[in-house]
Amino acid sequence: MNAQASESENPDHRQLRELLEQAKALNLPAFPDQQKVWVAESPLAQEIKSILAQHPEFYAEITAVVGADVFPAPKS
């Protein structure tokens, strides 16, 4: 990505990508019950959930990184 594209990128999307990089390392080796605890208690997961609440269009990107069953699908 070039500098101009990153400057014009939605700040929430940029933040989400950074959070997902951190989440990938922490969450992928977890079992489903551990993932649920992580989503409920982790400040990192809470930030991702907050961005998802504002931008449901990012859901596919989130599930591609952390899995489909980790964060609930946004309500339509």
C-alpha positions as CSV (number, residue, x, y, z in Angstrom):
1,M,0.0,0.0,0.0
2,N,1.4,3.4,-0.9
3,A,1.6,6.4,1.5
4,Q,-1.3,8.2,-0.1
5,A,-3.6,5.2,0.3
6,S,-2.7,4.8,4.0
7,E,-3.3,8.5,4.6
8,S,-6.8,8.3,3.1
9,E,-7.7,5.0,4.8
10,N,-10.4,5.1,7.4
11,P,-8.7,5.5,10.8
12,D,-11.0,2.9,12.3
13,H,-10.0,0.5,9.6
14,R,-6.3,1.2,10.1
15,Q,-6.7,0.6,13.9
16,L,-8.7,-2.6,13.2
17,R,-5.9,-4.0,11.1
18,E,-3.4,-3.3,13.9
19,L,-5.7,-4.9,16.5
20,L,-6.3,-7.9,14.3
21,E,-2.5,-8.5,14.0
22,Q,-2.3,-8.6,17.8
23,A,-5.4,-10.8,18.1
24,K,-4.2,-13.3,15.5
25,A,-1.2,-14.2,17.7
26,L,-3.2,-14.4,20.9
27,N,-6.5,-16.0,19.7
28,L,-5.8,-18.5,16.9
29,P,-4.3,-21.2,19.2
30,A,-7.3,-21.0,21.6
31,F,-10.0,-23.5,21.9
32,P,-13.6,-22.3,21.4
33,D,-14.4,-22.0,25.1
34,Q,-11.1,-20.0,25.6
35,Q,-12.0,-17.7,22.7
36,K,-15.3,-16.9,24.3
37,V,-13.5,-15.9,27.5
38,W,-11.0,-13.9,25.5
39,V,-13.9,-12.0,23.7
40,A,-15.6,-11.3,27.0
41,E,-12.6,-10.2,29.0
42,S,-9.8,-9.0,26.8
43,P,-9.5,-5.2,26.3
44,L,-8.1,-6.0,22.8
45,A,-11.3,-8.0,21.9
46,Q,-13.4,-5.2,23.4
47,E,-11.7,-2.7,21.1
48,I,-12.4,-4.9,18.1
49,K,-16.0,-5.3,19.1
50,S,-16.3,-1.6,19.4
51,I,-15.0,-1.0,15.9
52,L,-17.3,-3.8,14.6
53,A,-20.3,-2.1,16.2
54,Q,-19.5,1.1,14.3
55,H,-18.5,-0.6,11.1
56,P,-20.3,-3.9,10.4
57,E,-18.8,-3.9,6.9
58,F,-15.5,-5.0,8.5
59,Y,-17.0,-8.2,9.8
60,A,-15.7,-10.4,6.9
61,E,-12.2,-9.1,7.5
62,I,-12.4,-9.8,11.2
63,T,-13.6,-13.4,10.6
64,A,-10.9,-14.0,8.0
65,V,-8.3,-13.3,10.7
66,V,-9.8,-14.7,14.0
67,G,-12.4,-17.1,12.7
68,A,-16.1,-17.0,12.1
69,D,-17.3,-18.1,15.5
70,V,-15.2,-15.7,17.6
71,F,-17.2,-12.5,17.3
72,P,-21.0,-12.5,16.8
73,A,-22.2,-11.3,13.4
74,P,-23.5,-7.7,13.4
75,K,-27.2,-7.4,13.4
76,S,-28.6,-6.2,10.1
